[in-house]
Amino acid sequence: MSASQTAARAEAARPTVLIVDDEPDLLELLSLTLRRMNLRTRTAPDVGTAQKLLKGEPFDLCLTDMRLPDGDGLDLVAWIQQNRAELPVAVITAHGNVESAVRALKLGAFDFVSKPLDLGVLRKLVDNAIRLSAAAATPQEAPEPGRARLIGHSPPMEQLRELIARVARSEAPVHISGESGTGKELVARLIHESGARRAAPFVAVNCGAIPTELMESEFFGHKRGSFTGAVADKKGLVQAAEGGTLFLDEVADLPLHMQVKLLRVVQEKTVRPVGESQEEKVDVRILSATHKSLAELVAQGQFREDLFYRINVIELHVPSLRERPEDIPDLARVVLGRLGRRINGPPPRIAEDALAQLTAYPFPGNVRELENVLERALTLCLGGMITAEHIKLRSAARPAAPPVAPIEHDAPGALGDHLEGIERSAILQALEKTRYNKTAAAKLLGMSFRALRYRIKKLGIE
């Protein structure tokens, strides 16, 4: 092969970016920046020209301004979603025009960048988009281990898989809703592992488990000497997720003063460590989750409406286990296989009558409760076979408060035993809701951590 043929092949192999803008100065700046990144560029001054080029040539990314002579950048985003859905498209918005950026993300845009252009931010955006295009072109190289963890073939789960694949192709903030124990963090990890940021960190934060007075330092870091005990500079959780994904679990538990600061991270992509006078640029994708209704909290004034619209650009609902009972047998077998490996024994078996009993139960605690039920059953069974007699289930409908049973007056200590039963039930429910985080459970119960620890010990709760 001649040198000219080698050079031509290398040129053809370079990723190509389509830039759509009618400002010559901006076109020149973008073209020069991208060529320095070893990318080819094509330009179009309007929507019509861009559509013609997209119909006839392959591209790896489209960058479009919002205001164009013959239409709107959002029109081009919508057209690309209908005709070239595999192509990442990013929009260039006016400074502070976050509403337009959010609309573009809802339409399916990969990401946005604001004017005046920060070339560092632009390069990171382009890098992420090119990696995404390369992964789409070679699906066999895309990571698959996470997909196996999402168990079940019911219609709700197939729909969830499809949504995960779609939102993974975007940089838009995603809010994951669903009951406790449904696997919201697992879904967040799958979104991260299926997207362009999978090689970067995934940082999960339980917003309800961080003491209020330490939140700002934990999220944004601090400088040495900024407060008593700050003996060294510390990187925050947001900076730890640089280039990757920040997952805010139980985001509804954030106090209002932290909601304001998080809004700035989402909108401006900057943080300011405690004791620092300058803001730092950060490049993170925000995923959030809660089992509460953010819309109701907004109506009650407990959650900022502007933050709600920023983190809820795309909402993804994780179905409860009672919405997909046909998946329970598969889930049970996978859980039992994992428990068998933990004890270095053969995979436990489960009888059909036990499966029928599990399938008929509504599982208010969802997959986490199923795991607990099976672990308990495994300790009760003999010979590695779980039958219906080993399945211990709670009542089908868990009441908000245990019903008060009549107390025999001639039974000394009956009232105390009854109250202890109510207290034990409340503590267990709080621990289950907080994934057995005692600090968060104490906050949920309205008591101090020390008081909760004392009650757990006194009541003999393991």
Disulfide bonds with the S-S distance in Angstrom:
none
